[in-house]
Amino acid sequence: MPRNLNRRVEVIYPLTDERIASYLEDAVLKTYLADTSKARIMQPDGRYTRVRPSNQ
């Protein structure tokens, strides 16, 4: 999976508005986590295995 490590910017800040926090959790994060097209899970021994959709 290609990574952009040279021109990458990440910002972290606290969310004080409950409506925005709920929206991010319910809409944005659920959508992001539902995408398993290139997802991998690291095993205890350091190997990665692909995530398979639950309907297969």
C-alpha positions in Angstrom: 0.0 0.0 0.0 1.7 3.3 -1.1 2.2 5.9 1.6 2.8 9.7 1.4 5.3 10.3 4.2 7.1 13.3 2.7 4.1 15.7 2.2 1.8 14.5 4.9 0.2 16.7 7.6 -1.9 15.4 10.4 -3.7 17.6 13.0 -5.2 16.5 16.3 -7.5 18.7 18.3 -10.2 18.2 21.0 -13.8 18.2 19.9 -15.9 20.1 22.4 -19.2 20.2 20.3 -21.1 17.0 20.9 -23.0 17.3 17.6 -19.8 17.4 15.6 -18.3 14.5 17.6 -21.4 12.4 17.0 -21.4 13.2 13.3 -17.8 12.2 13.0 -18.3 9.0 14.9 -21.6 7.9 13.3 -21.1 9.0 9.7 -17.5 9.6 8.9 -15.8 7.0 11.0 -18.3 4.2 10.3 -17.9 4.8 6.5 -14.1 4.9 6.8 -14.0 1.6 8.8 -16.4 -0.1 6.5 -14.0 0.1 3.6 -12.0 -3.1 3.6 -10.7 -3.1 0.0 -7.1 -2.9 1.1 -7.4 -3.6 4.8 -5.0 -5.8 6.7 -4.8 -6.9 10.3 -1.4 -7.4 12.0 -1.1 -10.8 13.6 0.8 -11.4 16.9 3.8 -12.7 15.0 4.0 -9.5 12.9 2.5 -10.9 9.7 -0.5 -9.1 8.1 -3.6 -10.9 6.8 -6.2 -9.4 4.5 -9.6 -8.5 5.9 -12.3 -10.4 4.0 -15.9 -9.0 3.7 -18.3 -10.9 6.0 -20.5 -12.1 3.1 -17.7 -14.2 1.5 
